[in-house]
Amino acid sequence: MDRKEFLLALDEMLELDAGTLTGPEELDSIDSWDSLAVISFIALVDEKLGHVVEGEKLVKAKTVDDLLGLAGIAVAA
């Protein structure tokens, strides 16, 4: 799964229009980013990429790019 595909999966998971997320968005600015979204993100990474995101690292995520990094998806420079 590449960056674009993962961003589209995040859009769908967060019930946003396709193409809404690009990476630099602050998680605090996304209304649907809540405790259920955190659990859904962990499940998405596990299902699509086959690895578990550690909760201690996830709580430090501030942006969508941070989420991409935790998922092992290349973050744009």
MODELLER restraints for C-alpha pairs under 7 A, 6 or more apart:
rsr = mdl.restraints
at = mdl.atoms
rsr.add(forms.Gaussian(group=physical.xy_distance, feature=features.Distance(at['CA:2:A'], at['CA:73:A']), mean=6.79, stdev=0.5))
rsr.add(forms.Gaussian(group=physical.xy_distance, feature=features.Distance(at['CA:3:A'], at['CA:73:A']), mean=5.93, stdev=0.5))
rsr.add(forms.Gaussian(group=physical.xy_distance, feature=features.Distance(at['CA:3:A'], at['CA:74:A']), mean=6.63, stdev=0.5))
rsr.add(forms.Gaussian(group=physical.xy_distance, feature=features.Distance(at['CA:7:A'], at['CA:21:A']), mean=6.19, stdev=0.5))
rsr.add(forms.Gaussian(group=physical.xy_distance, feature=features.Distance(at['CA:7:A'], at['CA:22:A']), mean=6.94, stdev=0.5))
rsr.add(forms.Gaussian(group=physical.xy_distance, feature=features.Distance(at['CA:8:A'], at['CA:18:A']), mean=5.86, stdev=0.5))
rsr.add(forms.Gaussian(group=physical.xy_distance, feature=features.Distance(at['CA:8:A'], at['CA:19:A']), mean=6.30, stdev=0.5))
rsr.add(forms.Gaussian(group=physical.xy_distance, feature=features.Distance(at['CA:11:A'], at['CA:17:A']), mean=6.35, stdev=0.5))
rsr.add(forms.Gaussian(group=physical.xy_distance, feature=features.Distance(at['CA:11:A'], at['CA:18:A']), mean=5.75, stdev=0.5))
rsr.add(forms.Gaussian(group=physical.xy_distance, feature=features.Distance(at['CA:11:A'], at['CA:20:A']), mean=6.55, stdev=0.5))
rsr.add(forms.Gaussian(group=physical.xy_distance, feature=features.Distance(at['CA:11:A'], at['CA:21:A']), mean=6.42, stdev=0.5))
rsr.add(forms.Gaussian(group=physical.xy_distance, feature=features.Distance(at['CA:12:A'], at['CA:18:A']), mean=6.91, stdev=0.5))
rsr.add(forms.Gaussian(group=physical.xy_distance, feature=features.Distance(at['CA:14:A'], at['CA:32:A']), mean=5.73, stdev=0.5))
rsr.add(forms.Gaussian(group=physical.xy_distance, feature=features.Distance(at['CA:14:A'], at['CA:33:A']), mean=6.98, stdev=0.5))
rsr.add(forms.Gaussian(group=physical.xy_distance, feature=features.Distance(at['CA:14:A'], at['CA:37:A']), mean=6.81, stdev=0.5))
rsr.add(forms.Gaussian(group=physical.xy_distance, feature=features.Distance(at['CA:23:A'], at['CA:64:A']), mean=4.81, stdev=0.5))
rsr.add(forms.Gaussian(group=physical.xy_distance, feature=features.Distance(at['CA:23:A'], at['CA:65:A']), mean=4.59, stdev=0.5))
rsr.add(forms.Gaussian(group=physical.xy_distance, feature=features.Distance(at['CA:24:A'], at['CA:63:A']), mean=5.89, stdev=0.5))
rsr.add(forms.Gaussian(group=physical.xy_distance, feature=features.Distance(at['CA:24:A'], at['CA:64:A']), mean=5.95, stdev=0.5))
rsr.add(forms.Gaussian(group=physical.xy_distance, feature=features.Distance(at['CA:24:A'], at['CA:65:A']), mean=5.82, stdev=0.5))
rsr.add(forms.Gaussian(group=physical.xy_distance, feature=features.Distance(at['CA:25:A'], at['CA:63:A']), mean=5.44, stdev=0.5))
rsr.add(forms.Gaussian(group=physical.xy_distance, feature=features.Distance(at['CA:25:A'], at['CA:64:A']), mean=5.64, stdev=0.5))
rsr.add(forms.Gaussian(group=physical.xy_distance, feature=features.Distance(at['CA:26:A'], at['CA:62:A']), mean=5.83, stdev=0.5))
rsr.add(forms.Gaussian(group=physical.xy_distance, feature=features.Distance(at['CA:26:A'], at['CA:63:A']), mean=4.34, stdev=0.5))
rsr.add(forms.Gaussian(group=physical.xy_distance, feature=features.Distance(at['CA:26:A'], at['CA:64:A']), mean=6.56, stdev=0.5))
rsr.add(forms.Gaussian(group=physical.xy_distance, feature=features.Distance(at['CA:27:A'], at['CA:33:A']), mean=6.41, stdev=0.5))
rsr.add(forms.Gaussian(group=physical.xy_distance, feature=features.Distance(at['CA:27:A'], at['CA:62:A']), mean=5.64, stdev=0.5))
rsr.add(forms.Gaussian(group=physical.xy_distance, feature=features.Distance(at['CA:27:A'], at['CA:63:A']), mean=5.12, stdev=0.5))
rsr.add(forms.Gaussian(group=physical.xy_distance, feature=features.Distance(at['CA:27:A'], at['CA:64:A']), mean=6.41, stdev=0.5))
rsr.add(forms.Gaussian(group=physical.xy_distance, feature=features.Distance(at['CA:42:A'], at['CA:52:A']), mean=6.68, stdev=0.5))
rsr.add(forms.Gaussian(group=physical.xy_distance, feature=features.Distance(at['CA:42:A'], at['CA:53:A']), mean=5.93, stdev=0.5))
rsr.add(forms.Gaussian(group=physical.xy_distance, feature=features.Distance(at['CA:45:A'], at['CA:51:A']), mean=6.40, stdev=0.5))
rsr.add(forms.Gaussian(group=physical.xy_distance, feature=features.Distance(at['CA:45:A'], at['CA:52:A']), mean=6.80, stdev=0.5))
rsr.add(forms.Gaussian(group=physical.xy_distance, feature=features.Distance(at['CA:45:A'], at['CA:71:A']), mean=6.04, stdev=0.5))
rsr.add(forms.Gaussian(group=physical.xy_distance, feature=features.Distance(at['CA:46:A'], at['CA:52:A']), mean=5.45, stdev=0.5))
rsr.add(forms.Gaussian(group=physical.xy_distance, feature=features.Distance(at['CA:53:A'], at['CA:70:A']), mean=6.50, stdev=0.5))
rsr.add(forms.Gaussian(group=physical.xy_distance, feature=features.Distance(at['CA:53:A'], at['CA:71:A']), mean=6.94, stdev=0.5))
rsr.add(forms.Gaussian(group=physical.xy_distance, feature=features.Distance(at['CA:61:A'], at['CA:67:A']), mean=6.31, stdev=0.5))
rsr.add(forms.Gaussian(group=physical.xy_distance, feature=features.Distance(at['CA:65:A'], at['CA:75:A']), mean=6.12, stdev=0.5))
rsr.add(forms.Gaussian(group=physical.xy_distance, feature=features.Distance(at['CA:68:A'], at['CA:74:A']), mean=6.94, stdev=0.5))
rsr.add(forms.Gaussian(group=physical.xy_distance, feature=features.Distance(at['CA:68:A'], at['CA:75:A']), mean=6.53, stdev=0.5))
rsr.add(forms.Gaussian(group=physical.xy_distance, feature=features.Distance(at['CA:69:A'], at['CA:75:A']), mean=6.37, stdev=0.5))
